[in-house]
Amino acid sequence: MIRLNIHEAKTHLSRYLGRLARGETILLCKRNIPIAEIRPLPAHRKAKRPLGLAKGKFKVPPEFFEPLPPDLVDAFQGKDR
């Protein structure tokens, strides 16, 4: 883990990008007190995610497609009854 104070990060962040890309984490500090972490993003998928991965694992009941009760619809819209 790389530990940087804000001034050093603002001045030299580009120096640490290669290490971030290799999986290291930066702990960002303000006056040596940790305030945030900068982590590398996961690698992008090379192929599209296949459809149907959860097929047969659950069943949507018919009630799912019925209209919601009016009071619940009002609650979603922020209306008081």
Stockholm file with secondary structure:
# STOCKHOLM 1.0

chainA/1-81         MIRLNIHEAKTHLSRYLGRLARGETILLCKRNIPIAEIRPLPAHRKAKRPLGLAKGKFKVPPEFFEPLPPDLVDAFQGKDR
#=GR chainA/1-81 SS CEEEEHHHHHHHHHHHHHHHHTTCCEEEEETTEEEEEECCCCCCCSSCCCSCTTTTTCCCCGGGGSCCCHHHHHHHTTCCC
#=GC SS_cons        CEEEEHHHHHHHHHHHHHHHHTTCCEEEEETTEEEEEECCCCCCCSSCCCSCTTTTTCCCCGGGGSCCCHHHHHHHTTCCC
//
